[in-house]
């Protein structure tokens, strides 16, 4: 994570500040504007805003966490608040722990989330997820009050004190923004609810109060921005200042309990805590000292400081503490901090007299240059004389460098310096202040006539030995530390102290000055640093302030210190107005004449520039044409050369292509050979595999053939046995048929014999019948014989058909079930269960491997073929047997015929 520092006027990026690993949720700037503290959840870092470099870093345990780290107003103390409710105070320069606040009472213990501090840095308000507010006295380092908010308040989201013009920084009104979006303003002393802003329907998300406490800006939860006027909201805020006679309450010596500290916020009568007898508050009344009232009032400064005490401190230590110097200066000068008036001056922009300031005063730091330019412009807008004051940048530069992070303070310090310590400087404008230089010369003549006579002898005037020191306010001849120490004393004393410092500086440098004889040496001496102890100079100044006679003392001719007025800055017109006006008019006239001259010269220059440009363009055109022609010839030559190079490159390219083509052919040939070899190797491997497969199948075929041969031999034996059985049955059938045929033949012969006998009788009885009747009888006899022959033939055919049908059925059944042994058809025995059908054996082969399955299927096909052949042989055999039987059956008929 990083932070950016932006210029508010120009909106330019000034610097980047890196160092945080998590998001930054709090930034606190020191009152001097020199330091800043950035806070994240895991660390707090102290930055130097002059260099934008990290100065210190506060690391803590992740289990603790940081709530807020911020500067206390108008001090060098850093207050760090952690998530475990511990609060520490640190010294800004050394980061030394000054003190730690004790833990709050257990009866009203809350986790602090939000904090607020009064402008004087004496009271700390803390709140959190509760309706209780804790008020800490940072001077006594103890909890002095617990305020109970109304019951509607369950958590406090934001705390901020309302500034007041008459409370000297000890703010009494505290704004409390709760979870319901209402911001309530209470008096922390009376615990009275003064007024509130926001409502349940239109709640406040965040709020901020203007520096003078006149307005309250609030961002509402609906996104709108509301501006509230404090004066219109209540009349309890801007009360007149209290009287000088005050009632001081001494803190009780014994420790109060949490119930004694607790007060409730009320909108009516104020509730006071019950007072115990042991903790009775003692009251002391300060009586008004009428004689010393004016003197004490004169020495009283804002923020509770006393000028007399500061002067005593300064004389004792020689300078103010560095960490409190800016705070003391602001109190001594009684700066009003008129934000609105200063903003109006800044809004007027950069003054025309300082537009080109960087050309006359080249400053390396852009930020410092911008601040100087803005401050000088504000001074010029404040009073017109400062736009023509040539030494104003020299006078303002050391203060700008010192207060570059707080431009309001810078402007008011310079304005206060001009009003008080630069009195009568502009009466002889535009010349140096002769009257002021005369005062210095008179004091020098009184205290060191020899040195003054040395200056007169070498034609060295006060404009050389006094004015350079005044117009630069000693910034050229002193270091930063010496200059700060000197102005600690200047701001703490009468405005005549600055003039006495010029005299003291010359008197303390009298030895080297008396040795100078050339004017250049004197000029160099008063514009460069010299080996001089500033403490000696300051002591000499105080001595001169005390020993200078009244008639020549500058304090009799200079007014006492007058602070800037609040609200608006005073009108500065301590200069010869007619001279300034005349000079301004002359400058305006000169500026207008110069602008006219510049416009005319610009017109002439534009015309001359056009003529020159036309001439240059013409010359450039001709030169361009010549260059184009030369370039064209050059391009032709280059083109021819490129064509020749192209031809050569094409030839080389063709040669390279040929070489590449040959290489490609060689590579393709090699690849083809490798591919052919690979294919050959693969085919050889396939052939070897096929040979192995063929050998395995031949072996299996031989095994199957052997098994089939054995099966055929068994089948042949079965067929032989069946053949003998068939022959036996056939012989028996043939004998039965022959017997029947013989019986029929005998019956037929007997019948024929009977017919012949009857025929002979008829012939004998009717020899007389005609030839026709005889023939008819012969025909009838032939017909009878033919019928007898047909009947015998039909009987023989029926017997033969029955036999053939039985044989064919037996052969077909044997062909379908070749393993069954067929018994004679005249027996009723069952089939042998030991001979299983071939199909069942084939069905059991489903669990075999594919090669075995294929082999068995092949064998089954071979067996089926063998069975068909056997069936065909049996049929042929049966046909032969049938033919023989038919032939045998026809034999009796032939015999009978």
C-alpha positions in Angstrom: 0.0 0.0 0.0 1.2 3.6 -0.6 0.1 7.1 0.1 0.1 10.1 -2.3 0.7 13.7 -1.4 -1.0 16.1 -3.7 -0.8 19.9 -4.2 -4.3 21.3 -3.5 -4.1 24.2 -5.9 -2.4 22.8 -8.9 -3.6 19.2 -8.2 -0.2 17.9 -9.0 1.4 14.9 -7.4 4.1 15.9 -5.0 5.4 12.6 -3.6 4.7 8.9 -3.0 5.0 7.4 0.5 5.3 3.6 0.6 5.6 1.3 3.6 2.2 0.0 4.7 1.2 -3.5 3.9 -2.5 -3.1 4.8 -4.9 -0.2 4.1 -4.4 3.1 5.9 -7.5 4.2 7.9 -6.1 7.2 9.8 -3.8 10.2 9.1 -2.7 12.7 11.7 -0.7 15.8 11.0 1.5 17.7 13.5 0.5 21.3 14.3 3.7 22.5 12.6 2.9 20.6 9.5 6.3 19.0 9.5 5.3 15.5 10.6 2.4 13.1 9.9 1.3 9.8 11.3 -0.4 7.1 9.1 -2.1 4.2 10.8 -3.1 0.8 9.6 -4.3 -2.3 11.4 -0.8 -3.6 12.0 1.5 -0.6 12.2 1.8 3.1 12.6 4.4 5.1 10.7 5.9 8.6 11.4 6.7 10.6 8.2 8.8 13.7 7.7 6.7 15.9 5.3 9.8 18.0 4.3 11.5 15.0 2.7 8.5 12.6 2.6 10.7 10.0 4.2 9.6 7.6 6.9 11.2 8.6 10.2 9.9 5.9 12.7 7.7 2.8 12.6 5.6 1.4 15.4 5.2 -2.4 15.2 2.9 -4.4 17.4 1.6 -7.9 17.8 -1.1 -9.0 15.4 -3.2 -10.2 18.3 -3.3 -6.7 19.8 -4.1 -4.4 16.9 -4.2 -0.6 16.6 -7.3 1.5 17.0 -5.9 5.0 16.4 -2.6 6.8 16.6 -2.6 10.7 16.5 -0.8 13.8 17.6 -2.1 15.8 20.5 -2.9 19.4 19.5 -0.2 22.0 20.2 2.3 19.5 21.5 4.9 16.9 20.5 3.0 14.1 22.1 1.7 11.1 20.1 -1.2 9.2 21.6 -1.6 5.5 20.6 -4.8 3.6 21.4 -4.8 -0.2 21.0 -7.6 -2.7 20.7 -7.0 -4.0 24.2 -8.0 -0.6 25.6 -4.4 0.3 26.4 -3.4 4.0 25.8 0.2 5.2 25.6 1.7 8.6 25.2 5.0 8.9 23.3 7.5 11.6 22.7 7.5 12.6 19.0 11.3 13.1 18.5 12.6 10.1 20.5 9.5 7.9 20.6 10.1 7.6 24.3 7.0 6.4 26.3 6.0 9.3 28.5 3.1 7.5 30.3 0.3 5.0 30.1 -3.3 5.7 31.1 -4.6 3.2 33.7 -7.4 0.7 33.0 -10.9 2.0 33.4 -13.1 0.6 36.2 -14.6 -2.8 35.6 -18.1 -1.6 36.2 -17.9 0.7 33.1 -15.3 -1.1 31.0 -15.9 -0.7 27.2 -13.8 -1.4 24.2 -12.7 1.9 22.8 -13.4 2.5 19.1 -13.5 6.3 18.7 -11.5 9.1 20.3 -11.5 12.9 20.4 -9.2 15.5 22.0 -9.8 19.1 22.9 -7.8 21.8 21.1 -5.6 22.4 24.2 -4.8 18.6 24.4 -5.9 18.3 28.0 -9.0 16.1 27.7 -9.4 12.8 25.9 -12.9 11.5 25.1 -13.3 7.8 24.3 -16.3 5.7 23.3 -17.2 2.4 21.8 -20.0 -0.1 21.6 -21.8 1.3 24.6 -23.8 4.3 25.7 -21.0 5.3 28.1 -18.4 8.0 27.4 -15.1 8.1 29.2 -13.4 11.5 29.8 -9.7 11.3 30.6 -7.6 14.2 32.0 -4.3 13.8 30.3 -2.5 16.1 32.7 -3.6 14.2 35.7 -3.5 10.9 33.7 -6.7 9.6 35.2 -10.4 9.1 34.3 -12.3 12.0 35.8 -15.8 11.5 34.3 -18.1 8.8 32.8 -21.0 10.2 30.8 -24.0 8.0 30.2 -25.8 8.8 27.0 -29.6 8.2 26.5 -30.9 4.7 26.4 -31.5 5.0 22.6 -27.7 5.1 22.1 -26.2 1.6 22.0 -22.9 2.3 20.2 -20.9 5.4 19.4 -19.5 5.8 15.9 -17.8 9.2 16.0 -16.7 11.8 18.5 -15.6 15.4 17.8 -15.3 18.5 20.0 -17.0 21.7 18.9 -14.5 24.6 18.8 -15.3 27.8 20.5 -13.8 31.3 20.1 -13.9 32.0 23.9 -12.8 28.8 25.5 -9.1 29.1 24.8 -9.0 25.6 23.4 -10.6 23.8 26.4 -13.6 22.7 24.4 -16.7 22.1 26.4 -19.2 20.8 23.8 -18.7 17.3 22.4 -20.5 15.9 19.4 -21.5 12.2 19.7 -22.6 10.3 16.6 -24.4 7.1 17.6 -25.6 4.0 15.7 -29.1 5.5 15.0 -27.6 8.2 12.7 -28.3 11.1 15.2 -25.4 13.3 16.3 -26.0 14.7 19.8 -24.0 17.6 21.2 -23.6 17.7 24.9 -21.8 19.9 27.5 -19.1 17.7 29.1 -19.2 19.8 32.3 -22.9 20.1 32.9 -23.8 16.8 31.0 -26.7 18.7 29.3 -27.9 17.8 25.9 -27.7 21.1 23.9 -28.9 20.1 20.4 -28.9 17.3 17.9 -28.8 16.9 14.1 -30.0 14.0 11.9 -33.0 11.8 12.5 -34.1 8.2 12.2 -35.5 8.8 8.7 -32.4 10.8 7.5 -29.5 9.4 9.5 -25.9 10.8 9.4 -23.1 8.6 8.0 -20.1 10.8 8.9 -19.6 14.4 10.1 -16.9 17.1 10.4 -16.8 20.4 12.1 -15.2 23.6 10.7 -12.0 24.8 12.5 -13.9 27.8 14.1 -16.9 25.7 15.0 -19.4 27.7 12.9 -20.5 25.0 10.6 -21.1 21.2 10.7 -20.8 19.2 7.4 -22.6 15.9 7.5 -22.8 13.1 4.9 -26.2 11.5 5.2 -27.0 7.9 4.7 -28.9 8.6 1.5 -25.7 10.2 0.0 -26.6 13.9 0.4 -24.4 16.5 2.0 -25.9 18.7 4.7 -24.3 21.9 6.0 -25.6 23.0 9.5 -25.1 26.5 11.1 -24.1 26.1 14.7 -25.3 29.6 15.6 -28.7 28.8 14.2 -29.0 25.5 16.1 -28.3 26.8 19.6 -27.5 29.9 21.6 -25.6 28.0 24.3 -22.4 27.8 22.3 -21.1 31.3 21.6 -21.4 32.8 25.1 -19.3 35.9 26.2 -16.0 35.1 27.9 -16.1 34.4 31.6 -15.0 37.1 34.1 -11.4 37.4 35.2 -12.2 36.2 38.7 -12.5 32.4 38.4 -13.4 29.7 40.9 -10.8 27.0 41.0 -11.8 23.5 42.1 -9.1 21.4 43.7 -9.1 17.8 42.7 -9.9 15.5 45.7 -7.0 13.7 47.1 -8.8 10.4 47.5 -9.7 8.4 44.4 -13.3 8.5 43.3 -15.2 5.4 42.4 -16.9 4.8 39.1 -20.3 5.6 40.6 -19.0 9.0 41.7 -17.6 9.7 38.3 -20.8 8.7 36.3 -23.2 11.3 35.1 -26.2 11.0 32.9 -27.0 13.3 29.9 -30.2 15.2 30.5 -32.1 17.7 28.4 -33.5 19.6 31.5 -32.1 20.1 34.9 -28.5 19.1 35.2 -27.8 16.2 37.5 -24.8 16.6 39.8 -22.9 13.6 41.3 -23.4 12.9 44.9 -20.6 14.2 47.0 -19.2 12.2 49.9 -17.9 13.7 53.0 -14.4 12.4 52.5 -14.2 13.9 49.0 -15.5 17.3 49.8 -14.2 19.8 47.2 -12.2 22.7 48.6 -12.9 26.0 46.8 -10.4 28.9 46.6 -11.4 32.3 45.3 -8.7 34.3 43.5 -8.9 37.9 44.4 -8.4 40.5 41.7 -5.2 42.4 41.9 -6.1 45.9 40.6 -2.5 47.2 40.5 -1.1 44.4 38.5 -4.1 43.7 36.4 -3.0 45.7 33.4 0.5 44.2 33.4 -0.8 40.7 33.8 -3.3 41.2 31.0 -0.5 42.5 28.8 1.7 39.5 29.4 -1.2 36.9 29.0 -1.0 35.0 25.8 -3.4 32.5 24.1 -3.3 28.9 25.0 -2.5 29.7 28.7 1.0 31.0 28.1 2.6 34.0 29.8 5.0 36.2 27.9 7.0 37.2 31.0 7.6 33.6 32.0 8.6 32.8 28.4 11.1 35.6 28.5 12.6 34.3 31.7 12.7 30.8 30.2 14.4 32.2 27.1 17.0 34.1 29.0 17.8 31.0 31.1 18.2 28.6 28.1 18.9 30.9 25.3 16.2 29.4 23.1 12.9 27.7 23.2 12.5 23.8 23.1 12.5 22.7 19.5 9.4 20.6 19.9 7.5 23.5 21.4 9.0 26.4 19.3 6.2 26.6 16.7 3.5 26.5 19.4 5.3 29.2 21.4 5.7 31.4 18.3 2.1 31.1 17.4 1.2 32.2 20.9 3.7 35.0 21.0 2.5 36.4 17.6 -1.1 35.7 18.6 -2.0 34.4 15.1 -5.7 34.6 14.4 -5.7 31.8 11.8 -8.2 33.5 9.5 -8.9 30.6 7.2 -11.6 32.3 5.2 -9.7 35.5 4.6 -6.5 33.6 3.7 -8.5 31.4 1.3 -10.0 34.4 -0.4 -6.4 35.7 -1.0 -5.2 32.4 -2.3 -8.3 32.0 -4.6 -7.1 35.2 -6.4 -4.4 33.1 -7.9 -0.8 33.9 -8.7 -0.1 37.6 -8.8 1.2 39.0 -12.1 4.3 40.3 -10.4 5.4 36.8 -9.4 4.6 34.8 -12.5 8.3 34.6 -13.4 9.6 34.2 -9.9 11.6 31.1 -10.8 13.7 33.0 -13.3 14.9 35.5 -10.7 15.0 33.1 -7.8 15.7 29.6 -9.1 14.9 27.2 -6.3 15.6 23.5 -6.6 12.6 22.3 -4.7 9.4 22.8 -6.8 7.2 22.5 -3.7 9.2 25.3 -2.0 9.0 27.5 -5.1 5.2 27.0 -5.3 4.7 27.8 -1.6 6.9 30.9 -1.9 5.0 32.1 -5.1 1.7 31.5 -3.4 2.7 33.3 -0.2 4.1 36.3 -2.1 1.0 36.5 -4.2 -1.2 36.5 -1.1 0.9 39.3 0.3 0.6 41.3 -3.0 -3.2 40.8 -3.0 -3.3 41.9 0.7 -1.4 45.1 0.0 -0.5 46.4 -3.4 3.0 47.7 -2.3 4.2 44.1 -1.8 3.9 43.5 -5.6 6.7 46.1 -6.1 8.8 45.3 -3.1 12.0 43.8 -4.5 13.3 42.4 -1.2 10.0 40.7 -0.3 11.1 37.2 -1.5 14.3 37.5 0.5 12.4 38.5 3.6 9.8 35.8 3.2 11.9 32.9 2.1 13.2 31.7 5.5 9.6 31.6 6.9 8.3 29.9 3.8 11.0 27.2 4.2 10.1 26.8 7.9 6.3 26.7 7.5 6.0 25.2 4.0 3.6 22.6 5.2 1.2 25.2 6.8 0.8 28.1 4.4 -1.8 29.9 6.6 0.7 30.1 9.5 3.4 31.1 7.1 1.4 34.0 5.7 0.3 35.3 9.1 3.8 35.1 10.6 5.2 37.2 7.7 2.3 39.6 7.9 2.8 40.0 11.6 6.5 40.5 11.1 5.9 43.2 8.5 3.3 45.1 10.6 5.4 45.1 13.8 9.1 44.5 13.1 9.1 46.3 9.7 7.5 49.5 10.9 8.4 52.6 8.8 10.2 50.5 6.2 8.0 51.7 3.4 7.9 55.4 4.1 10.7 56.1 1.6 9.6 53.5 -0.9 11.0 52.5 -3.3 14.2 53.5 -1.5 15.5 51.7 1.6 14.1 53.0 4.9 16.4 55.9 5.6 14.7 56.6 8.9 15.3 53.0 10.2 18.9 53.0 9.0 19.4 56.3 10.7 18.2 54.8 14.0 20.7 52.0 13.6 23.5 54.4 12.7 22.7 56.6 15.8 22.9 53.6 18.1 26.1 52.4 16.4 27.6 55.9 16.7 26.8 55.9 20.5 28.2 52.5 21.3 31.1 52.1 18.7 32.3 55.3 17.2 35.5 53.7 15.9 33.7 51.2 13.8 31.3 53.8 12.4 34.3 56.1 11.6 35.9 53.1 9.8 32.7 52.7 7.7 32.7 56.5 6.9 36.4 56.4 6.0 35.8 53.7 3.4 32.5 55.2 2.1 30.4 52.4 3.6 26.9 53.5 4.4 24.1 51.9 6.4 22.7 50.7 3.2 25.6 48.3 3.0 26.3 47.3 6.6 22.7 47.3 7.9 20.2 47.0 5.1 21.4 43.6 3.7 20.9 42.1 7.2 17.4 43.6 7.5 16.0 42.7 4.1 17.1 39.1 4.5 16.3 39.0 8.2 19.8 37.6 8.8 19.0 34.4 6.8 22.2 34.9 4.6 24.6 35.2 7.5 23.2 32.7 10.0 22.6 28.9 10.0 19.2 27.5 10.5 19.8 26.8 14.2 21.3 30.2 14.8 18.5 31.9 12.9 15.8 30.1 14.9 17.5 31.0 18.2 17.7 34.6 17.1 14.1 34.8 16.2 13.1 33.2 19.5 14.5 36.4 21.1 13.1 38.8 18.4 9.5 37.5 18.7 9.7 37.6 22.5 10.8 41.2 22.7 9.9 44.7 21.5 10.1 45.3 17.7 13.2 47.5 18.3 15.0 44.3 19.2 15.6 43.5 15.4 17.3 46.9 14.9 19.5 46.4 17.9 20.4 43.0 16.5 21.9 44.7 13.4 24.0 47.0 15.6 25.1 44.1 17.8 26.1 42.0 14.8 28.3 44.8 13.5 29.9 45.4 17.0 30.6 41.7 17.5 32.2 41.6 14.0 34.2 44.7 14.5 37.6 42.9 14.3 37.2 41.5 10.8 35.3 44.6 9.7 38.2 46.9 10.8 40.5 44.8 8.6 38.3 45.3 5.5 39.3 48.1 3.3 37.6 47.3 0.0 33.9 47.8 -0.7 33.6 44.3 -2.2 34.9 42.8 1.0 32.3 44.6 3.0 29.6 43.4 0.6 30.8 39.9 0.8 30.9 40.0 4.6 27.3 41.1 4.9 26.0 38.5 2.4 27.8 35.4 3.6 28.1 33.5 6.8 30.9 34.4 9.2 32.5 32.8 12.2 30.4 34.5 14.8 28.8 33.1 18.0 25.1 34.0 17.9 24.8 33.7 21.7 27.4 36.5 22.0 25.3 38.6 19.6 22.1 38.0 21.5 23.7 39.0 24.8 25.1 42.1 23.2 21.5 42.9 21.9 20.1 42.7 25.4 23.0 44.9 26.6 22.2 47.5 24.0 18.5 47.4 24.8 19.3 48.3 28.4 22.2 50.8 27.9 21.0 52.8 24.9 19.8 56.3 25.8 16.1 56.9 25.5 16.5 59.8 23.0 18.2 57.5 20.4 16.6 54.2 21.5 14.4 52.7 18.7 11.6 51.6 21.0 10.7 55.3 21.5 10.1 55.6 17.8 8.5 52.2 17.2 5.0 51.1 18.3 4.5 48.1 20.6 3.4 44.7 19.2 0.0 44.6 17.6 -1.5 41.2 16.6 -3.4 40.6 13.4 -7.1 41.0 13.8 -9.5 38.0 13.7 -11.8 37.4 10.9 -10.3 39.9 8.4 -6.7 41.0 8.1 -6.0 44.7 8.8 -5.5 47.2 6.0 -1.8 47.9 5.4 -1.2 51.4 4.0 2.0 52.5 5.8 3.6 53.6 2.6 3.6 56.8 0.3 0.4 56.0 -1.5 1.0 58.6 -4.3 4.4 57.1 -5.0 3.1 53.6 -5.1 0.1 54.6 -7.1 2.3 56.5 -9.5 4.7 53.7 -9.7 1.9 51.3 -10.2 0.4 53.5 -13.0 3.9 53.8 -14.6 4.4 50.1 -14.3 1.0 49.5 -15.8 1.7 52.0 -18.6 5.1 50.4 -19.2 3.5 47.0 -19.1 0.9 48.1 -21.6 3.5 49.7 -23.8 5.6 46.7 -23.5 2.6 44.5 -24.4 1.9 46.7 -27.4 5.5 46.6 -28.4 5.6 42.9 -27.9 2.4 42.5 -30.0 3.9 44.7 -32.8 7.2 42.9 -32.6 5.4 39.6 -32.6 3.5 40.7 -35.7 6.7 41.8 -37.5 8.4 38.6 -36.3 5.4 36.6 -37.6 5.6 38.3 -41.0 9.3 37.9 -41.1 8.9 34.4 -40.0 6.4 33.8 -42.8 8.7 35.3 -45.4 11.7 33.4 -44.0 9.5 30.3 -43.9 8.4 30.8 -47.5 12.0 31.3 -48.6 13.1 28.3 -46.6 10.2 26.3 -48.1 11.2 27.3 -51.6 14.8 26.5 -51.0 13.7 23.3 -49.3 11.5 22.5 -52.3 14.3 23.0 -54.8 16.7 21.0 -52.6 14.0 18.4 -52.2 13.6 18.2 -56.0 17.3 17.9 -56.4 17.5 15.3 -53.7 14.6 13.5 -55.3 16.4 13.4 -58.6 19.6 12.2 -57.0 17.6 9.8 -55.0 15.9 8.5 -58.2 19.2 8.0 -59.9 20.5 6.4 -56.8 17.4 4.2 -56.6 17.9 3.2 -60.2 21.4 2.1 -59.6 20.4 0.4 -56.4 17.6 -1.2 -58.3 19.9 -2.6 -61.0 22.3 -3.7 -58.3 19.4 -5.3 -56.5 18.3 -7.0 -59.6 21.8 -8.4 -60.2 21.9 -9.5 -56.6 18.4 -10.9 -57.0 19.5 -12.9 -60.0 22.6 -14.2 -58.1 20.5 -14.9 -55.1 18.0 -16.8 -57.3 20.8 -18.8 -58.8 22.2 -19.6 -55.4 18.7 -20.3 -54.3 18.1 -22.7 -57.2 21.4 -24.4 -56.4 20.4 -24.6 -52.8 17.0 -25.9 -53.8 18.7 -28.5 -56.0 20.9 -29.5 -53.1 17.9 -29.6 -50.8 15.9 -31.6 -53.4 18.8 -34.1 -53.7 19.0 -34.3 -49.9 15.3 -34.6 -49.8 15.4 -37.5 -52.3 18.2 -39.2 -50.4 16.3 -38.7 -47.2 13.1 -40.0 -48.8 15.0 -42.9 -50.3 16.5 -43.7 -47.0 13.1 -43.3 -45.3 11.6 -45.5 -48.0 14.3 -48.2 -47.4 13.8 -47.9 -43.7 10.1 -48.2 -44.2 10.4 -51.2 -46.5 12.8 -52.9 -44.1 10.4 -52.2 -41.3 7.6 -53.6 -43.4 9.7 -56.6 -44.3 10.6 -57.2 -40.7 6.9 -56.9 -39.8 5.9 -59.3 -42.5 8.7 -61.7 -41.5 7.4 -61.5 -37.9 3.8 -62.0 -39.2 5.0 -65.0 -41.3 6.8 -66.4 -38.3 3.7 -65.9 -36.3 1.5 -67.5 -39.1 4.0 -70.4 -39.3 3.7 -70.9 -35.6 -0.1 -70.6 -35.9 -0.2 -73.0 -38.9 2.1 -75.5 -37.1 -0.2 -75.3 -34.1 -3.3 -75.7 -36.2 -1.7 -78.6 -38.2 -0.9 -80.3 -34.9 -4.4 -79.7 -33.7 -5.8 -80.8 -37.1 -3.6 -84.0 -36.9 -4.9 -84.6 -33.4 -8.5 -84.0 -34.6 -7.9 -86.2 -37.7 -6.6 -88.9 -35.4 -9.5 -88.5 -33.1 -11.9 -88.5 -36.1 -10.2 -91.6 -37.5 -10.7 -93.3 -34.2 -14.3 -92.1 -34.2 -14.7 -93.4 -37.8 -13.2 -96.7 -37.0 -15.7 -97.0 -34.1 -18.4 -95.9 -36.4 -17.3 -98.4 -39.1 -17.4 -101.1 -36.5 -20.9 -99.9 -35.5 -21.9 -99.8 -39.1 -20.6 -103.3 -39.7 -22.6 -104.6 -36.8 -25.6 -102.7 -38.0 -25.0 -104.1 -41.5 -24.9 -107.7 -40.2 -28.1 -107.0 -38.2 -29.7 -105.5 -41.3 -28.7 -108.5 -43.4 -30.0 -110.8 -40.7 -33.3 -109.0 -40.6 -33.4 -108.7 -44.4 -32.8 -112.5 -44.7 -35.5 -113.2 -42.2 -37.9 -110.8 -44.0 -36.9 -112.3 -47.4 -37.6 -115.8 -46.1 -41.0 -114.7 -44.7 -41.8 -113.0 -48.0 -40.6 -116.0 -50.0 -42.6 -118.2 -47.8 -45.7 -116.1 -48.4 -44.9 -115.9 -52.0 -44.6 -119.7 -52.2 -47.9 -120.1 -50.4 -49.5 -117.7 -52.8 -47.9 -119.4 -55.7 -49.2 -122.8 -54.4 -52.7 -121.4 -53.9 -52.5 -119.9 -57.3 -51.4 -123.2 -58.8 -54.1 -125.0 -57.1 -56.6 -122.5 -58.4 -55.2 -122.7 -61.9 -55.3 -126.4 -61.7 -58.9 -126.3 -60.6 -59.7 -123.8 -63.3 -57.9 -125.9 -65.9 -59.8 -128.9 -64.6 -63.1 -127.1 -64.9 -62.1 -125.7 -68.2 -61.3 -129.2 -69.4 -64.7 -130.3 -68.2 -66.4 -127.4 -69.9 -64.5 -128.2 -73.1 -65.5 -131.7 -72.7 -69.2 -130.8 -72.0 -69.6 -128.2 -74.6 -67.3 -129.1 -77.4 -70.1 -127.9 -79.5 -70.0 -124.3 -78.5 -68.9 -122.0 -81.0 -65.4 -120.6 -81.5 -66.6 -117.3 -80.2 -67.6 -118.6 -76.8 -64.3 -120.4 -76.5 -62.4 -117.4 -77.2 -64.4 -115.4 -74.6 -63.5 -117.9 -72.0 -59.9 -117.8 -72.9 -60.0 -114.0 -72.5 -61.7 -114.3 -69.2 -59.1 -116.8 -68.1 -56.3 -114.4 -69.1 -58.0 -111.6 -67.3 -58.3 -113.7 -64.2 -54.6 -114.6 -64.3 -53.7 -111.0 -64.9 -55.7 -109.9 -61.8 -54.0 -112.6 -59.8 -50.6 -111.4 -60.9 -51.5 -107.8 -60.1 -52.7 -108.8 -56.6 -49.4 -110.7 -55.9 -47.4 -107.8 -57.2 -49.3 -105.3 -55.0 -48.8 -107.4 -52.0 -45.1 -107.7 -52.7 -44.8 -103.9 -53.3 -46.6 -103.2 -50.0 -44.2 -105.4 -48.1 -41.2 -103.9 -49.8 -42.4 -100.3 -49.1 -42.9 -101.1 -45.4 -39.4 -102.5 -45.2 -37.8 -99.6 -47.0 -39.7 -97.1 -44.8 -38.4 -98.8 -41.7 -34.8 -98.8 -43.1 -35.0 -95.2 -44.2 -36.3 -94.1 -40.7 -33.5 -96.0 -39.0 -30.8 -94.5 -41.3 -32.1 -91.0 -40.9 -32.2 -91.4 -37.1 -28.7 -92.7 -37.2 -27.5 -89.9 -39.3 -29.0 -87.3 -36.9 -27.6 -89.1 -33.8 -24.4 -90.8 -35.0 -23.2 -91.7 -31.5 -26.3 -93.7 -30.6 -26.2 -97.4 -31.1 -29.4 -98.5 -32.9 -30.9 -101.8 -31.8 -33.0 -103.9 -34.1 -36.4 -102.3 -34.8 -38.2 -105.3 -33.6 -37.0 -104.8 -30.0 -38.3 -102.2 -27.5 -35.1 -101.5 -25.6 -34.2 -97.9 -24.5 -31.1 -96.0 -25.8 -27.9 -96.3 -23.8 -27.6 -93.2 -21.5 -23.8 -93.5 -21.6 -23.6 -92.2 -25.2 -24.2 -88.4 -24.9 -25.3 -86.5 -28.0 -22.7 -84.5 -29.9 -24.7 -81.3 -29.6 -24.5 -81.3 -25.8 -20.7 -81.7 -26.1 -20.6 -78.8 -28.5 -22.7 -76.7 -26.2 -20.3 -77.3 -23.4 -17.6 -75.7 -25.4 -18.9 -72.2 -24.8 -16.5 -71.8 -22.0 -13.5 -72.7 -24.2 -11.1 -70.2 -25.8 -11.9 -69.0 -29.4 -9.3 -71.2 -31.2 -10.6 -74.4 -29.5 -14.2 -73.3 -30.3 -13.3 -72.8 -34.0 -11.6 -76.2 -34.0 -14.6 -77.9 -32.5 -17.0 -76.2 -34.9 -14.8 -77.4 -37.8 -14.8 -80.9 -36.4 -18.6 -80.8 -36.1 -18.9 -79.7 -39.7 -16.5 -82.6 -40.7 -18.6 -85.0 -38.7 -21.8 -83.7 -40.3 -20.2 -84.3 -43.7 -19.1 -87.7 -42.7 -22.6 -88.5 -41.5 -24.1 -87.3 -44.8 -21.7 -89.5 -46.7 -22.6 -92.4 -44.5 -26.3 -91.7 -45.0 -25.8 -91.6 -48.7 -23.9 -95.0 -48.6 -26.7 -96.5 -46.5 -29.2 -95.3 -49.0 -27.3 -96.8 -51.9 -26.9 -100.0 -49.9 -30.6 -100.0 -49.2 -31.4 -99.3 -52.8 -29.3 -102.3 -53.8 -31.0 -104.4 -51.2 -34.4 -103.2 -52.4 -33.5 -104.0 -55.9 -32.4 -107.5 -54.9 -35.6 -108.0 -52.9 -37.7 -106.7 -55.8 -35.9 -109.0 -58.1 -36.5 -111.9 -55.7 -40.2 -111.0 -55.4 -40.6 -111.0 -59.2 -39.0 -114.4 -59.5 -42.2 -116.4 -58.5 -44.3 -114.4 -61.0 -41.8 -115.2 -63.7 -42.0 -118.8 -62.7 -45.8 -118.7 -62.7 -45.8 -117.0 -66.0 
